[in-house]
């Protein structure tokens, strides 16, 4: 039974449905100390953009969102598994303003509860096997391994002197964008979409994911502190090799490049001074506009992929507006 | 095409075939730093008992071992994933006499390469979907989550005063025995065995796995240092709550129980003295024979499960001799 366009659920409604299923997703076994951290991280909140994309893509292709619920759960559990392990690696004390799992229960439990979440991911993913979507298992695995690769690249970059723009884009593609793309593809496959359309849905999500991450890099430097969830300038303080920093190294002349590198490593000045010095260099090099141009390039590519899906426009409006609303106008 | 009993491969031959496939199992992606540790741990050696059990079970049920090769690879990769993460948690410097992954490449890489191995496990497991063995995914997942639960119990026990015998058996069942049982079940399912026979194969492996772990506890205290791979007395030095220790606490009178607890926590004596003091108490309480009796109980249960499988005896001889040869006569 195909869903009519006017029967499609909006973002908020899909989120609500997802959250009510997520609440019941963890079936406690023994010992409960393995399961408490799983429940904890899954209930920490967040926009739930990935599962919503899976559910919305399923409805875009004409089947009710329920058909993609197992995949939506699998993806959100996988995403939170990766957060739990990334937080250990980054030594992060907080996640969404709350103590991280390794802070609360110790590193060993965070490793092991994360592992259990990965097994739980496949528990939900395997529920779809009976529907005949064998491809969905293979594409999910391909995405999952890329998330690991992206995180490894990110860690490697920290210890390296030179990182190319291509390498940086590859890293954020793998670490962040691919899972967003895969969410859309899983939703498409759940609805029985053809391989080509499923691939376009993936392209839409992946390109959008890169644009979104570049926006995140921009907001970290130029965002409105009142609206941006994190501390503005955090990447600069940490000396993180963001798109802005790598772009500045690329376009600066040799003396300015050396100056930027030196400031970025820190020195005899306060955090606020460091942020200001780096922002001044970024301004002199027009980094904000250069980054926006790159971000827009990926955003436009995502739009082209969505346009190319062989469906009437009224079926695409939910996902189109989700993408539009995620891009900040003020930048 | 059913395999005749005389065409079945022996243990050494199955190991050789498995090792040649294992060599090609890791398809390197980028960055290679994620994949090197995977290759490293997979090539560290070991008896490969789990994959051999899967392949042998497949042939026992009449199909050539190749039918179970993907499952054998999945299981061995999963087992080594769990070793890689356990070694972090146990802070272990060595694995099979070589540096552990976290010692060689750091904790973060060991977490992440382990995660990638878990994804790789499912890559191989999903190759079997096309054969129609949907059950195999569900039973594998049930085993995998128990391995996580068992490891969490093991960690919990370290910090606890009281651990019951039942809890200890449950812990080693989940942490060690279930994956051995699952190896046999996966082999059985690959050969198209019925659910009941597959379950008996699982029971054979699980009971044997518990017997084997109890033997390991025994060997750690009473083994011949020349034959036992690890340092004899290691569990006593570490203050590990083994079956022997818990049994001693159970059968000792109150003063002796307190004395044993005190010695086990360590004190003003050398490691050699600690080992001797504990062994003296074990001897006075007849712990060796009590543990052997328990070990034999599980060993006999494993034999009963194997006997109950509806196949002629000549098909069972490979697995029966594998089990027999794994039990040390001298104990």
Interface residues (C-beta under 8 A of the other chain):
Chain A: X29 X30 X31 X33 X34 X81 X82 X85 X88 X89 X108 X109 X111 X112 X113 X114 X115 X116 X118 X119 X120 X122 X123 X126 X129 X130 X134 X137 X138 X141 X144 X145 X146 X148 X149 X151 X152 X153 X155 X156 X170
Chain B: X29 X30 X31 X33 X34 X81 X82 X85 X88 X89 X108 X109 X111 X112 X113 X114 X115 X116 X118 X119 X120 X122 X123 X126 X129 X130 X134 X137 X138 X141 X144 X145 X146 X148 X149 X151 X152 X153 X155 X156 X170
